[in-house]
Amino acid sequence: MTTHRSTAASEERLRKYRPDIQGLRAVAIMMVVAMHCGIVDIHGGVDVSFVLSGFLIGGQLLAEIDKSGKVSLTKFWARRFRRLAPGMSVVILATAALAWLYASPLRFRQTMEDGLAASLSVMNWRLVETGTDYFANDGTQSPYQHFWSLGIEEQFYLAAPVTLFVTVWLSRKVFRNRVLVGVFLTAVMAGSLYLSVTQTKSNQPLAYFGTQTRIWELTSGIMLALGAPLLSRMNRGVAAVISWLGLATAIGTALLISAETPLPGYAVAGPVLGAAMIIAGGCAAPRFGAEWFLHNPVLNSVANVSYGWYLWHWPILILWPDITGHDLSYSDRFRVASLSLILAYAMYHVIEFRFRNNAQLVARPWKGIFAGGTAVAGTAGAAAIAMTVLPLNISGSAVAVDSSTIGYSGAASVKSSVLQKKLTAAAQAALPKSPDDRTHYGCIDNTDIEKFVMRDNCVIGDPAGKKSIVVLGDSHAWQWGDAFNEIGKKLDAKVVTMAKGGCSPEVYAIKNPELNREYSECDSWRESVFEQLKALKPDVIVVTSRVRQEATEAGAEKTFQALQNSGAHLIYMTDTPQPGKNVPDCLATHTDDISACNPGQDAAIEFPDFRTMEEKVATRHGAVIIDTLPAFCADNLCPTVISGQIVYFDSSHITAGYAKTLVPFIQPTVKQVLAG
């Protein structure tokens, strides 16, 4: 039952019900939804929620230990199951149904793997494993991605009661007070914060999603609960000031964080500190503290459905373009926020409230655990079945095509493909495997590699060939591996691939979005490549990479001068067009009108001014130019299926199958340059 603020303030200071915390819970979820939906660029809502969870759970556990000298794990976990399991199950299953009906069928298996991880509360570790960029906006986000924070909280709920009970027992046994508890919590906070800062620099997915880098935020809440009796005796005037400063700190620092800020690192300390100050000040129940603002019917109502709003808003946001058939507009973002809030209210009143307050489940905790466990197991089982058994929702008629015309066979094949409307039978048959149709030959170094090291899989073509070709660049050089493997064999030439993901061979600074910082590993790797070229002395160096807006003419000059000094003949291949969307996903949902997946040539050519600049610099240093554009575009369109061959395996890279059909397009130039 809700206690009015004025009534609560007149009671004892250490209150069981905290209206300010209820209001802060609402503020936190509004921050999260506003940020995710792109309404307001404000971060830190999840961090505020972590502090709140730590304080509330820590307070419950400490109170139970003080009262009974022990912790009832059955009652604790039963409360958690009643609170969390019903809503989680409903949203996971509803999201699965929407994904099957509307999203790309090619992603459904992967989506259900995410659903399984979400139901088992390990989604954060799955995202660490896949190296997910939380702020990516390229259509790769999972509709279950937001379960990462719930996974951390649920892992915390599993460990907290046992850990806290043992620590309190030892502290009383040794010191006859709670000193050891404070020391232990401080050590956990310090260690976790240290990992947050250091791992953000070295491995941001691990830092962002890892339990070890977030536990300090939850622990800070427990520390507040531990100190609540002392904080409740604070001067109320001072407490009021602290609570208002805390609200300003939480909101102000959250607005200063952007998608460019390395997170979590130091940056989340602002919202965490702000939340801690609000909670600390509120312990003294000051009459004119931040509670005056936070305690009102609107925030109280939003706080009641905050869990459901968090569950619903993200999958609706991610699946909205698939359901509506168009990209999110700014007004759509408000529609997503509103619709998910309505669903949250409906779920709260129809399911959550009833399950949480069911008399039998409350009176018999083991029944609550059984019911919640059944919901979790059923959801996990349904996800596993959908992941392995449910057929993919690929529909649409296909047109036949002569297999001899598959892929590039001259300019006419590209021009005729522009007019193609339906997916060919050959392409439809290949579609489910197209995301994995990547080059089988050549090597590529990962982001964290700082130095190129020659190894067997970097040598393709004819390893015993008397002449040698180096293919140098980033993943847009690596994507040509199958083509250059065949070219090397036909020309009796050894081909060495020197490629590193996201790393231009040209000398300029690059900010890596995965690392969210300057890509220093690229600089050192590039230098090592230049050294290797001096020893290798190749006959031909083929340079190709994705055009970047950071490119500079001075950087291009440095690279092509160094390559020219190696004595090799140079070839510069222009970058392949960017379709701007995941092509297999698009084709899978547009089998009857694949023209919807074909970008315009002007849109597909990234940074044309920089592209022209690089081409001019390469020409000045004697490079022969291979313009790839005629093999991909015609009539100002770039078809994503050319004569039955799917051109891209994602939103950027060409398939191995299409690359091999371009051997006749590339080989004559390579042969001519190789001959000197």
C-alpha positions as CSV (number, residue, x, y, z in Angstrom):
1,M,0.0,0.0,0.0
2,T,1.4,3.4,-1.0
3,T,2.1,5.9,1.9
4,H,1.7,9.6,1.1
5,R,4.9,11.6,1.3
6,S,3.7,13.9,4.1
7,T,2.6,10.9,6.2
8,A,5.8,9.0,5.5
9,A,7.9,12.0,6.5
10,S,6.3,12.2,9.9
11,E,7.0,8.5,10.7
12,E,10.3,7.1,11.8
13,R,13.1,8.1,9.4
14,L,14.2,4.7,8.4
15,R,11.1,3.8,6.3
16,K,10.1,0.5,4.7
17,Y,8.4,2.3,1.8
18,R,10.4,5.0,0.0
19,P,8.3,7.2,-2.3
20,D,11.5,8.8,-3.7
21,I,12.8,5.4,-4.8
22,Q,9.5,4.6,-6.5
23,G,9.8,7.9,-8.4
24,L,13.5,7.3,-9.2
25,R,12.6,3.9,-10.7
26,A,10.2,5.7,-13.0
27,V,12.9,8.3,-14.0
28,A,15.3,5.5,-14.7
29,I,13.0,3.6,-17.1
30,M,12.0,6.8,-18.9
31,M,15.8,7.5,-19.4
32,V,16.2,4.1,-20.9
33,V,13.2,4.2,-23.2
34,A,14.0,7.8,-24.3
35,M,17.6,6.8,-25.1
36,H,16.8,3.5,-26.9
37,C,14.0,5.0,-28.9
38,G,16.2,8.0,-30.0
39,I,13.9,10.6,-28.4
40,V,16.5,12.1,-26.1
41,D,20.2,11.3,-26.1
42,I,20.4,10.4,-22.4
43,H,22.3,7.4,-21.0
44,G,22.7,5.9,-17.5
45,G,19.1,4.7,-16.8
46,V,20.2,1.1,-16.4
47,D,23.0,2.2,-14.1
48,V,20.5,4.1,-11.9
49,S,18.4,0.9,-11.8
50,F,21.3,-1.2,-10.7
51,V,21.9,1.1,-7.7
52,L,18.2,0.9,-6.8
53,S,18.1,-2.9,-7.1
54,G,21.2,-3.2,-4.9
55,F,19.7,-1.0,-2.3
56,L,16.3,-2.6,-2.2
57,I,17.6,-6.2,-2.3
58,G,20.4,-5.4,0.1
59,G,18.0,-3.8,2.5
60,Q,15.6,-6.7,2.4
61,L,18.4,-9.2,3.1
62,L,20.0,-7.2,5.9
63,A,16.7,-6.7,7.6
64,E,15.9,-10.4,7.4
65,I,19.4,-11.3,8.8
66,D,18.9,-8.8,11.6
67,K,15.5,-10.2,12.5
68,S,16.0,-13.9,12.2
69,G,19.8,-14.4,12.0
70,K,19.5,-16.1,8.7
71,V,18.2,-15.8,5.1
72,S,15.3,-17.9,3.8
73,L,16.6,-18.7,0.3
74,T,13.3,-20.3,-0.6
75,K,11.3,-17.1,0.3
76,F,13.9,-14.9,-1.4
77,W,14.0,-16.7,-4.6
78,A,10.2,-17.3,-4.7
79,R,9.8,-13.5,-4.5
80,R,12.2,-13.1,-7.4
81,F,10.4,-15.7,-9.5
82,R,7.0,-14.2,-8.8
83,R,8.3,-10.8,-9.7
84,L,10.3,-11.6,-12.8
85,A,9.3,-14.9,-14.5
86,P,5.7,-14.2,-15.8
87,G,6.5,-11.0,-17.6
88,M,9.8,-12.4,-19.0
89,S,8.1,-15.5,-20.4
90,V,5.3,-13.5,-22.0
91,V,7.6,-11.1,-23.7
92,I,10.1,-13.7,-24.9
93,L,7.4,-15.9,-26.4
94,A,5.6,-12.9,-28.0
95,T,8.8,-11.6,-29.4
96,A,9.6,-15.0,-30.9
97,A,6.2,-15.0,-32.7
98,L,6.6,-11.5,-34.1
99,A,10.2,-12.3,-35.2
100,W,9.0,-15.5,-37.0
101,L,6.1,-13.6,-38.7
102,Y,7.9,-10.4,-39.7
103,A,11.6,-10.4,-39.3
104,S,14.2,-11.9,-41.6
105,P,13.8,-15.7,-41.6
106,L,17.6,-16.0,-42.0
107,R,18.0,-14.5,-38.5
108,F,15.3,-16.5,-36.8
109,R,17.6,-19.4,-35.6
110,Q,20.1,-16.8,-34.2
111,T,17.2,-14.8,-32.6
112,M,16.0,-18.0,-30.9
113,E,19.5,-18.7,-29.6
114,D,19.2,-15.2,-28.0
115,G,15.8,-16.0,-26.7
116,L,17.1,-19.1,-25.0
117,A,20.0,-17.2,-23.5
118,A,17.5,-14.5,-22.3
119,S,15.2,-17.1,-20.7
120,L,18.2,-18.6,-18.8
121,S,19.5,-15.1,-17.7
122,V,22.8,-15.4,-19.5
123,M,22.1,-13.0,-22.3
124,N,24.9,-10.6,-21.2
125,W,27.5,-13.4,-21.6
126,R,26.1,-14.3,-25.1
127,L,26.6,-10.7,-26.2
128,V,30.1,-10.8,-24.8
129,E,30.8,-14.0,-26.8
130,T,29.4,-12.5,-30.0
131,G,31.3,-9.2,-29.5
132,T,28.1,-7.1,-29.9
133,D,28.3,-3.4,-30.2
134,Y,25.4,-2.2,-28.1
135,F,25.1,1.1,-30.0
136,A,25.3,-0.4,-33.5
137,N,22.5,0.9,-35.7
138,D,23.0,-1.5,-38.7
139,G,20.0,-3.8,-38.3
140,T,22.1,-6.5,-36.4
141,Q,20.6,-5.9,-32.9
142,S,18.7,-8.7,-31.4
143,P,15.2,-8.1,-30.1
144,Y,16.4,-9.8,-26.9
145,Q,19.5,-7.7,-26.5
146,H,18.1,-5.7,-23.6
147,F,17.9,-8.8,-21.5
148,W,21.7,-8.3,-20.8
149,S,20.9,-6.1,-17.8
150,L,18.2,-8.4,-16.5
151,G,20.7,-11.2,-16.7
152,I,23.2,-9.3,-14.6
153,E,20.5,-8.6,-12.0
154,E,19.3,-12.2,-11.9
155,Q,22.9,-13.5,-11.5
156,F,23.2,-11.0,-8.6
157,Y,19.9,-12.3,-7.1
158,L,21.3,-15.8,-7.2
159,A,24.6,-15.0,-5.4
160,A,23.7,-12.0,-3.2
161,P,21.7,-13.8,-0.4
162,V,24.3,-16.4,0.3
163,T,27.3,-14.1,0.0
164,L,25.8,-11.4,2.2
165,F,24.7,-13.9,4.9
166,V,28.1,-15.5,5.0
167,T,29.8,-12.1,5.2
168,V,27.5,-10.8,7.9
169,W,27.9,-14.0,9.9
170,L,31.7,-13.8,9.7
171,S,31.8,-10.1,10.6
172,R,29.7,-10.7,13.7
173,K,31.8,-13.7,14.6
174,V,35.1,-12.0,14.3
175,F,34.4,-8.3,15.0
176,R,30.9,-8.5,16.7
177,N,29.8,-5.8,14.3
178,R,29.4,-5.2,10.5
179,V,32.9,-3.9,9.9
180,L,33.9,-6.9,7.7
181,V,30.7,-6.5,5.6
182,G,31.7,-2.9,4.8
183,V,35.3,-3.9,4.0
184,F,34.1,-6.7,1.8
185,L,31.6,-4.6,-0.1
186,T,34.2,-1.8,-0.6
187,A,36.7,-4.3,-2.0
188,V,34.1,-5.7,-4.4
189,M,33.2,-2.2,-5.5
190,A,36.8,-1.2,-6.0
191,G,37.8,-4.3,-7.9
192,S,34.7,-4.2,-10.2
193,L,35.2,-0.5,-10.9
194,Y,38.8,-1.1,-11.7
195,L,37.8,-3.8,-14.2
196,S,35.2,-1.5,-15.7
197,V,37.8,1.1,-16.4
198,T,40.5,-1.2,-17.7
199,Q,38.4,-3.6,-19.7
200,T,36.5,-0.7,-21.4
201,K,39.8,0.2,-23.0
202,S,40.8,-3.3,-24.0
203,N,37.5,-5.1,-24.7
204,Q,34.4,-3.0,-24.7
205,P,31.8,-5.8,-25.2
206,L,33.2,-7.6,-22.2
207,A,33.3,-4.4,-20.2
208,Y,29.8,-3.3,-21.2
209,F,28.0,-6.6,-20.8
210,G,30.1,-8.4,-18.2
211,T,28.8,-9.0,-14.7
212,Q,32.2,-8.3,-13.2
213,T,32.3,-4.7,-14.5
214,R,28.7,-3.9,-13.3
215,I,28.6,-5.5,-9.9
216,W,30.1,-2.4,-8.3
217,E,26.9,-0.5,-9.2
218,L,24.7,-3.1,-7.5
219,T,27.1,-3.3,-4.6
220,S,27.0,0.5,-4.1
221,G,23.3,0.0,-3.4
222,I,24.0,-2.6,-0.8
223,M,26.5,-0.2,0.8
224,L,23.7,2.4,1.1
225,A,21.4,-0.2,2.7
226,L,24.2,-1.1,5.1
227,G,24.6,2.5,6.1
228,A,20.9,3.4,6.0
229,P,20.5,3.5,9.8
230,L,23.4,6.0,10.1
231,L,22.2,8.0,7.1
232,S,18.7,8.3,8.6
233,R,20.1,10.4,11.4
234,M,21.5,13.0,8.9
235,N,20.4,16.6,9.3
236,R,17.2,16.9,7.2
237,G,18.3,20.2,5.6
238,V,21.6,18.6,4.6
239,A,19.8,15.5,3.4
240,A,17.4,17.6,1.3
241,V,20.3,19.4,-0.4
242,I,22.1,16.1,-1.1
243,S,19.0,14.5,-2.6
244,W,18.5,17.5,-5.0
245,L,22.2,17.5,-5.9
246,G,21.9,13.8,-6.6
247,L,19.0,14.3,-8.9
248,A,20.9,17.0,-10.8
249,T,24.0,14.8,-10.9
250,A,22.1,11.7,-12.2
251,I,20.3,13.7,-15.0
252,G,23.1,16.1,-15.8
253,T,25.9,13.5,-16.2
254,A,23.5,11.2,-18.1
255,L,23.0,13.9,-20.7
256,L,26.7,14.4,-21.0
257,I,27.2,10.7,-22.0
258,S,26.9,9.9,-25.7
259,A,27.2,6.9,-28.0
260,E,30.8,8.1,-28.5
261,T,31.7,7.8,-24.8
262,P,33.6,4.7,-23.9
263,L,31.2,2.8,-21.7
264,P,30.9,1.7,-19.0
265,G,34.4,3.0,-17.8
266,Y,34.4,6.1,-15.6
267,A,31.4,7.6,-17.4
268,V,28.6,5.7,-15.6
269,A,30.0,6.8,-12.2
270,G,28.0,10.1,-12.6
271,P,24.5,8.4,-12.8
272,V,25.5,5.9,-10.1
273,L,26.7,8.7,-7.8
274,G,23.6,10.7,-8.5
275,A,21.3,7.8,-7.7
276,A,23.3,7.0,-4.5
277,M,22.9,10.7,-3.3
278,I,19.2,10.6,-3.9
279,I,18.9,7.4,-1.9
280,A,21.2,8.6,0.9
281,G,19.4,11.9,1.3
282,G,16.1,10.2,1.3
283,C,17.1,8.0,4.2
284,A,16.6,11.0,6.5
285,A,13.1,11.7,5.0
286,P,13.7,15.4,4.4
287,R,10.4,17.3,3.9
288,F,11.7,19.4,1.0
289,G,14.1,16.9,-0.6
290,A,14.0,15.5,-4.1
291,E,11.1,13.3,-3.0
292,W,8.9,16.4,-3.3
293,F,9.5,16.1,-7.1
294,L,9.8,12.3,-7.4
295,H,6.6,11.4,-5.4
296,N,3.6,12.0,-7.6
297,P,0.8,9.8,-9.1
298,V,2.3,9.8,-12.6
299,L,5.8,8.6,-11.6
300,N,4.3,6.2,-9.1
301,S,2.1,4.7,-11.9
302,V,5.0,4.5,-14.4
303,A,7.2,2.9,-11.7
304,N,4.7,0.1,-11.2
305,V,5.0,-0.9,-14.8
306,S,8.7,-0.1,-15.3
307,Y,9.7,-3.8,-15.5
308,G,7.1,-4.4,-18.2
309,W,8.0,-1.2,-20.1
310,Y,11.6,-2.3,-20.1
311,L,10.7,-5.7,-21.4
312,W,8.4,-4.5,-24.2
313,H,10.0,-1.4,-25.6
314,W,13.1,-2.9,-27.1
315,P,11.7,-5.8,-29.2
316,I,9.0,-3.5,-30.5
317,L,11.6,-0.9,-31.4
318,I,13.8,-3.5,-33.2
319,L,11.0,-5.3,-35.0
320,W,9.0,-2.1,-35.9
321,P,10.7,-1.6,-39.4
322,D,10.0,-5.3,-40.2
323,I,6.4,-5.0,-39.1
324,T,5.6,-1.7,-40.7
325,G,7.7,-2.1,-43.8
326,H,9.5,1.2,-43.4
327,D,12.4,2.7,-41.4
328,L,11.7,4.3,-38.1
329,S,10.7,7.9,-38.4
330,Y,10.9,10.3,-35.4
331,S,7.2,10.1,-34.8
332,D,7.5,6.3,-34.9
333,R,9.8,6.4,-32.0
334,F,7.1,8.0,-29.9
335,R,4.6,5.4,-31.1
336,V,7.0,2.6,-30.0
337,A,7.4,4.2,-26.6
338,S,3.6,4.7,-26.2
339,L,2.6,1.2,-27.5
340,S,5.2,-0.5,-25.3
341,L,3.9,1.5,-22.3
342,I,0.3,0.4,-23.0
343,L,1.4,-3.2,-23.2
344,A,3.3,-2.8,-20.0
345,Y,0.2,-1.6,-18.2
346,A,-1.9,-4.4,-19.6
347,M,0.7,-7.1,-18.6
348,Y,1.0,-5.6,-15.1
349,H,-2.7,-5.7,-14.4
350,V,-3.5,-9.0,-16.2
351,I,-0.4,-11.0,-15.3
352,E,2.3,-9.5,-13.1
353,F,0.2,-8.1,-10.3
354,R,-1.9,-11.3,-10.0
355,F,1.1,-13.6,-10.1
356,R,3.1,-11.5,-7.6
357,N,0.3,-11.3,-5.1
358,N,-1.2,-14.8,-5.5
359,A,-2.1,-15.9,-1.9
360,Q,-1.1,-19.5,-2.4
361,L,2.3,-18.7,-4.0
362,V,3.0,-16.2,-1.2
363,A,2.0,-18.6,1.6
364,R,3.9,-21.5,0.1
365,P,7.2,-20.2,-1.3
366,W,8.1,-23.6,-2.8
367,K,5.0,-23.2,-5.0
368,G,6.3,-19.9,-6.2
369,I,9.6,-21.3,-7.1
370,F,8.0,-24.3,-8.9
371,A,5.6,-22.0,-10.8
372,G,8.4,-19.6,-11.8
373,G,10.8,-22.4,-12.6
374,T,8.1,-24.0,-14.8
375,A,7.6,-20.7,-16.6
376,V,11.4,-20.3,-17.2
377,A,11.8,-23.9,-18.3
378,G,8.8,-23.7,-20.6
379,T,10.1,-20.6,-22.2
380,A,13.6,-22.0,-22.6
381,G,12.1,-25.2,-24.1
382,A,10.0,-23.3,-26.5
383,A,13.0,-21.2,-27.6
384,A,15.0,-24.4,-28.1
385,I,12.3,-26.0,-30.1
386,A,11.8,-22.9,-32.3
387,M,15.6,-22.8,-32.8
388,T,15.9,-26.3,-34.0
389,V,12.5,-27.5,-35.3
390,L,10.3,-24.6,-36.5
391,P,10.6,-24.2,-40.3
392,L,11.8,-20.8,-41.6
393,N,9.1,-18.5,-42.8
394,I,10.4,-18.1,-46.3
395,S,7.7,-17.7,-48.9
396,G,7.2,-16.5,-52.4
397,S,7.4,-17.9,-55.9
398,A,10.6,-18.1,-57.8
399,V,11.5,-17.8,-61.5
400,A,13.7,-20.4,-63.2
401,V,17.1,-19.4,-64.5
402,D,19.7,-21.2,-66.6
403,S,22.5,-22.2,-64.2
404,S,25.1,-21.3,-66.9
405,T,24.2,-17.6,-66.6
406,I,24.6,-17.4,-62.8
407,G,26.7,-14.5,-61.7
408,Y,28.6,-11.8,-63.6
409,S,29.0,-12.5,-67.3
410,G,29.6,-9.0,-68.6
411,A,28.0,-5.6,-68.4
412,A,24.8,-7.0,-69.9
413,S,24.3,-9.4,-67.0
414,V,24.3,-6.5,-64.5
415,K,22.0,-4.4,-66.7
416,S,19.4,-7.2,-67.1
417,S,19.5,-7.9,-63.3
418,V,18.4,-4.3,-62.6
419,L,15.0,-5.3,-64.1
420,Q,14.7,-8.5,-62.2
421,K,11.7,-8.5,-59.8
422,K,11.4,-12.0,-58.4
423,L,14.1,-14.0,-56.8
424,T,15.4,-16.7,-59.1
425,A,15.1,-20.4,-58.2
426,A,18.8,-20.7,-57.9
427,A,19.1,-17.6,-55.7
428,Q,16.2,-18.7,-53.5
429,A,17.8,-22.1,-53.0
430,A,21.1,-20.4,-52.0
431,L,19.5,-17.8,-49.8
432,P,19.5,-19.6,-46.5
433,K,23.2,-20.3,-46.8
434,S,24.1,-16.9,-48.3
435,P,25.1,-15.3,-44.9
436,D,27.9,-17.9,-44.7
437,D,29.0,-17.6,-48.3
438,R,32.3,-15.9,-47.4
439,T,35.7,-16.3,-48.9
440,H,37.4,-19.6,-48.1
441,Y,40.9,-18.4,-48.9
442,G,43.2,-15.9,-47.5
443,C,43.7,-14.6,-43.9
444,I,42.4,-11.6,-42.0
445,D,43.6,-10.2,-38.7
446,N,41.2,-9.4,-36.0
447,T,40.8,-6.0,-34.3
448,D,43.2,-6.7,-31.4
449,I,46.1,-7.9,-33.6
450,E,48.9,-5.3,-33.5
451,K,51.4,-6.9,-35.9
452,F,51.1,-8.8,-39.2
453,V,52.6,-12.3,-39.0
454,M,53.0,-14.4,-42.1
455,R,51.2,-17.8,-41.8
456,D,50.2,-20.6,-44.1
457,N,46.6,-19.5,-44.6
458,C,47.8,-16.1,-45.9
459,V,49.4,-17.8,-48.9
460,I,46.9,-18.8,-51.6
461,G,46.9,-19.2,-55.4
462,D,50.0,-21.2,-56.5
463,P,52.2,-21.3,-53.4
464,A,55.1,-22.5,-55.6
465,G,54.6,-19.8,-58.2
466,K,57.7,-17.9,-59.3
467,K,55.9,-14.5,-59.1
468,S,54.0,-13.1,-56.2
469,I,51.0,-10.9,-55.7
470,V,50.0,-9.2,-52.4
471,V,46.4,-8.2,-51.8
472,L,46.5,-5.5,-49.2
473,G,43.7,-3.8,-47.3
474,D,40.9,-4.4,-44.8
475,S,37.9,-6.8,-45.0
476,H,37.1,-5.3,-48.4
477,A,40.4,-6.8,-49.6
478,W,39.8,-10.1,-47.8
479,Q,36.4,-10.5,-49.5
480,W,38.3,-11.1,-52.8
481,G,40.1,-14.1,-51.5
482,D,38.3,-16.7,-53.6
483,A,38.7,-14.7,-56.7
484,F,42.5,-14.1,-56.2
485,N,43.0,-17.7,-55.3
486,E,41.8,-18.7,-58.8
487,I,43.7,-15.9,-60.4
488,G,46.9,-17.0,-58.7
489,K,46.4,-20.6,-59.9
490,K,45.7,-19.5,-63.4
491,L,48.7,-17.2,-63.6
492,D,51.1,-19.5,-61.7
493,A,51.5,-16.8,-59.0
494,K,51.7,-17.0,-55.3
495,V,49.1,-14.7,-53.7
496,V,49.6,-13.3,-50.2
497,T,46.7,-11.7,-48.4
498,M,47.5,-9.0,-45.9
499,A,44.2,-7.8,-44.4
500,K,43.0,-6.5,-41.1
501,G,39.4,-5.8,-40.2
502,G,38.5,-2.1,-40.3
503,C,42.1,-1.1,-41.0
504,S,42.9,1.0,-44.1
505,P,46.3,0.5,-45.6
506,E,46.6,4.3,-46.0
507,V,48.3,6.2,-43.2
508,Y,45.6,8.1,-41.3
509,A,44.0,7.9,-37.9
510,I,40.9,5.7,-37.7
511,K,38.4,5.6,-34.9
512,N,37.2,2.0,-34.5
513,P,33.5,1.8,-33.5
514,E,33.9,-1.6,-31.9
515,L,36.7,-0.3,-29.6
516,N,35.1,3.2,-29.4
517,R,38.5,4.8,-29.6
518,E,41.4,5.5,-32.0
519,Y,42.4,2.3,-33.7
520,S,46.1,2.2,-32.6
521,E,46.3,-1.5,-33.5
522,C,45.8,-0.6,-37.1
523,D,48.7,1.9,-37.1
524,S,51.2,-0.7,-35.7
525,W,49.8,-3.4,-37.9
526,R,50.2,-1.3,-41.0
527,E,53.9,-0.5,-40.1
528,S,54.6,-4.2,-39.7
529,V,53.1,-4.8,-43.2
530,F,55.4,-2.3,-44.8
531,E,58.3,-4.1,-43.2
532,Q,57.1,-7.4,-44.4
533,L,56.8,-6.1,-48.0
534,K,60.5,-5.1,-47.9
535,A,61.4,-8.7,-47.2
536,L,58.8,-10.3,-49.4
537,K,59.6,-8.1,-52.5
538,P,56.3,-8.9,-54.3
539,D,55.9,-8.4,-58.1
540,V,52.4,-6.8,-57.7
541,I,50.6,-5.2,-54.9
542,V,46.8,-4.9,-55.2
543,V,45.4,-2.2,-52.8
544,T,41.7,-2.1,-52.0
545,S,39.8,-1.2,-48.9
546,R,36.6,0.5,-47.7
547,V,36.6,4.2,-48.3
548,R,36.5,6.1,-45.0
549,Q,35.6,9.7,-44.2
550,E,38.8,10.0,-42.1
551,A,40.9,9.5,-45.3
552,T,43.5,12.2,-46.0
553,E,45.5,12.9,-49.2
554,A,48.7,13.0,-47.1
555,G,47.9,9.6,-45.7
556,A,47.3,8.1,-49.1
557,E,50.5,9.7,-50.4
558,K,52.5,8.1,-47.6
559,T,51.2,4.6,-48.3
560,F,51.5,4.7,-52.1
561,Q,55.0,6.2,-51.8
562,A,56.0,3.3,-49.5
563,L,54.4,0.8,-51.8
564,Q,56.1,2.3,-54.9
565,N,59.4,2.3,-53.1
566,S,59.0,-1.5,-52.6
567,G,59.6,-1.9,-56.4
568,A,56.3,-3.7,-56.9
569,H,53.9,-2.8,-59.7
570,L,50.7,-1.4,-58.2
571,I,47.0,-2.0,-58.8
572,Y,44.3,0.0,-57.1
573,M,40.9,-1.6,-57.0
574,T,38.0,0.8,-56.2
575,D,35.8,-0.1,-53.3
576,T,32.7,-2.2,-53.9
577,P,29.3,-0.5,-53.4
578,Q,27.6,-0.5,-50.1
579,P,24.0,-1.8,-50.2
580,G,23.1,0.0,-47.0
581,K,21.1,-2.9,-45.6
582,N,21.7,-6.6,-44.8
583,V,21.1,-8.1,-48.3
584,P,20.2,-11.7,-47.4
585,D,17.7,-10.4,-44.8
586,C,16.2,-8.0,-47.3
587,L,15.9,-10.7,-50.0
588,A,14.3,-13.1,-47.5
589,T,11.5,-10.7,-46.8
590,H,11.1,-9.5,-50.4
591,T,11.3,-12.6,-52.5
592,D,8.5,-11.3,-54.8
593,D,10.0,-7.9,-55.3
594,I,13.8,-7.9,-54.8
595,S,14.1,-4.5,-56.4
596,A,13.3,-3.2,-52.9
597,C,16.7,-4.4,-51.9
598,N,18.6,-2.7,-54.7
599,P,20.3,0.6,-53.7
600,G,20.8,3.5,-56.0
601,Q,24.3,3.9,-57.2
602,D,24.7,7.4,-55.7
603,A,23.7,6.1,-52.3
604,A,25.8,2.9,-52.6
605,I,29.1,4.8,-53.4
606,E,30.4,5.9,-50.0
607,F,32.3,9.2,-49.8
608,P,32.8,9.7,-53.5
609,D,35.1,12.7,-53.0
610,F,37.5,10.6,-51.0
611,R,37.2,7.7,-53.4
612,T,38.3,10.0,-56.2
613,M,41.1,11.4,-54.2
614,E,42.5,7.9,-53.4
615,E,42.3,7.0,-57.1
616,K,44.2,10.1,-58.1
617,V,46.9,9.5,-55.6
618,A,47.2,5.9,-56.7
619,T,47.5,7.0,-60.3
620,R,50.3,9.5,-59.5
621,H,52.3,6.6,-58.0
622,G,51.9,4.5,-61.1
623,A,49.1,2.3,-60.0
624,V,46.8,0.7,-62.6
625,I,43.1,1.3,-61.7
626,I,40.5,-1.5,-61.7
627,D,37.1,0.3,-61.4
628,T,34.8,-2.3,-59.9
629,L,31.7,-0.3,-60.4
630,P,30.7,-1.8,-63.8
631,A,30.6,-5.2,-62.2
632,F,28.0,-4.1,-59.6
633,C,25.9,-1.3,-61.0
634,A,24.0,-0.2,-64.1
635,D,21.4,2.4,-64.9
636,N,22.2,4.1,-61.6
637,L,21.1,1.0,-59.6
638,C,23.2,-1.7,-57.9
639,P,21.3,-5.0,-58.0
640,T,21.8,-7.3,-55.1
641,V,21.2,-10.4,-57.2
642,I,23.0,-10.6,-60.5
643,S,22.0,-13.4,-62.9
644,G,20.9,-15.6,-60.0
645,Q,24.0,-15.0,-57.8
646,I,23.5,-13.2,-54.5
647,V,26.0,-10.4,-54.4
648,Y,26.4,-9.6,-50.7
649,F,26.5,-11.8,-47.6
650,D,25.8,-8.9,-45.3
651,S,25.4,-5.2,-45.5
652,S,28.9,-4.6,-46.9
653,H,30.8,-7.6,-48.1
654,I,30.5,-9.5,-51.4
655,T,29.8,-13.3,-51.4
656,A,32.5,-15.7,-52.3
657,G,30.2,-17.0,-55.0
658,Y,29.9,-13.6,-56.7
659,A,33.6,-12.8,-56.2
660,K,34.6,-16.0,-58.2
661,T,32.4,-15.0,-61.1
662,L,34.4,-11.8,-61.3
663,V,37.7,-13.6,-62.1
664,P,37.4,-12.9,-65.8
665,F,36.7,-9.2,-65.0
666,I,39.9,-8.8,-62.8
667,Q,42.3,-11.3,-64.3
668,P,43.3,-9.5,-67.5
669,T,44.5,-6.4,-65.7
670,V,46.4,-8.5,-63.1
671,K,48.0,-10.6,-65.8
672,Q,49.1,-7.5,-67.8
673,V,50.6,-5.8,-64.7
674,L,52.2,-9.0,-63.5
675,A,53.9,-9.4,-66.9
676,G,55.5,-5.9,-66.4
